Amino acid sequence: DGGITQSPKYLFRKEGQNVTLSCEQNLNHDAMYWYRQDPGQGLRLIYYSQIVNDFQKGDIAEGYSVSREKKESFPLTVTSAQKNPTAFYLCASSITSGTGISGYTFGSGTRLTVV
Amino acid sequence: AQSVAQPEDQVNVAEGNPLTVKCTYSVSGNPYLFWYVQYPNRGLQFLLKYITGDNLVKGSYGFEAEFNKSQTSFHLKKPSALVSDSALYFCAVRDIGTGANNLFFGTGTRLTVIP
């Protein structure tokens, strides 16, 4: 089945530690996205990538980093510079085209907790 | 700039009654509008979208949405609510300002269907 897979489902981070969240898709989608979800704040865009080896900052990129070395993969690193990382993180992908518009396909999320 | 507002944080409805989840939008051009649903600790699932054409859009699980250009609204509706419809619902609009396929999400409305 085609889809988008996030791992792990739950992740615990110690103070000062970097952690990496995995996102893999086999949908042959060009674009991939990372969102952070906090209660009452909806989804906020962290980073997005429309093509391999290229990515752009979203609204809340500080304290996060990404890479896009393969079309299928878009890992997110939460660095020690992110002071409040406890949240639910969602990865998504979509087709991009000059005239088309499509919705997103979402992964099932990773819940990150600082301990 | 694109924006979307969901004026109700919480909507309660009795099982079997019709339900409406409200969404209003603001765009500079033609809107591309979406509804997604999220169940606890899961990613978002696509329900329906409006790009062009009929103002009444039918989607998954018996949901539909009515596009109203004069009122800049895109309310989600279902004729008869089920307990299993209880979830968090997000309205989204395409953000053409970034030149990408990005969607801008509302803050979400929690729907509770009471047995």
Interface residues (C-beta under 8 A of the other chain):
Chain A: I4 Q6 A31 Y33 Y35 G40 Q41 G42 L43 L45 Y48 Q50 Q56 F88 L90 A92 S94 I95 T96 I101 S102 G103 Y104 T105 F106 G107 S108 G109 R111
Chain B: D9 Y32 F34 Y36 N41 R42 G43 L44 Q45 F46 K49 I51 F90 R94 T98 A100 N101 N102 L103 F105 G106 T107 G108
